[in-house]
Amino acid sequence: MITSALLADPDDEVARSAWRAAVVLVPEGEEHGLAVGLATQLGRGGRETRLSLSRALIALGEAAPPVLAAAATDPDPDVRAHAVATEHLWRDPEAGFESAVEEAKRVVALGGAGREG
């Protein structure tokens, strides 16, 4: 069992391994709960850690967008930017993480939450 303590382990490598394993092992119907748990780690670490978390969230499929939308309004600009970047990747996986991060930073700096229209 992947515990919430492992998902939030202070060692980035341990946490990243836990994220990957949790996504593979999540019981059917519990994807939303896992997405909520993973979202508590948004804004954490450097590029590789953030990309790993984004990939884990995206792998949860339809459970991710509502959780990311909520995180895109977080008071912490790092959390907001990471959530928006992950939303961009979810919608357009071919865009690449770097361009998604840059777009997210721009959106957050302008005070938006990353949704069009």
CORUR-V42508 format. One record per backbone hydrogen bond with DSSP energy under -0.5 kcal/mol. CO is the residue of the C=O (numbers start at 1). NH is the residue of the N-H. If there is no record, write none. Layout:
BEGIN
<<CO | NH> <CO | NH>>
END
This chain:
BEGIN
<<1 | 3> <3 | 7> <4 | 8> <6 | 9> <10 | 12> <11 | 15> <12 | 16> <13 | 17> <14 | 18> <15 | 19> <16 | 20> <17 | 21> <18 | 22> <19 | 23> <20 | 24> <21 | 25> <22 | 26> <27 | 30> <30 | 34> <31 | 35> <32 | 36> <33 | 37> <34 | 38> <35 | 39> <36 | 40> <37 | 40> <38 | 41> <39 | 42> <41 | 44> <46 | 50> <47 | 51> <48 | 52> <49 | 53> <50 | 54> <51 | 55> <52 | 56> <53 | 57> <54 | 58> <55 | 59> <56 | 60> <57 | 60> <58 | 61> <60 | 63> <61 | 64> <61 | 65> <62 | 66> <63 | 67> <64 | 68> <65 | 69> <66 | 70> <67 | 71> <68 | 72> <70 | 73> <71 | 74> <75 | 77> <76 | 80> <77 | 81> <78 | 82> <79 | 83> <80 | 84> <81 | 85> <82 | 86> <83 | 87> <84 | 88> <85 | 89> <86 | 90> <87 | 91> <88 | 92> <92 | 95> <93 | 96> <96 | 100> <97 | 101> <98 | 102> <99 | 103> <100 | 104> <101 | 105> <102 | 106> <103 | 107> <104 | 108> <105 | 109> <106 | 110> <107 | 112> <108 | 111>>
END
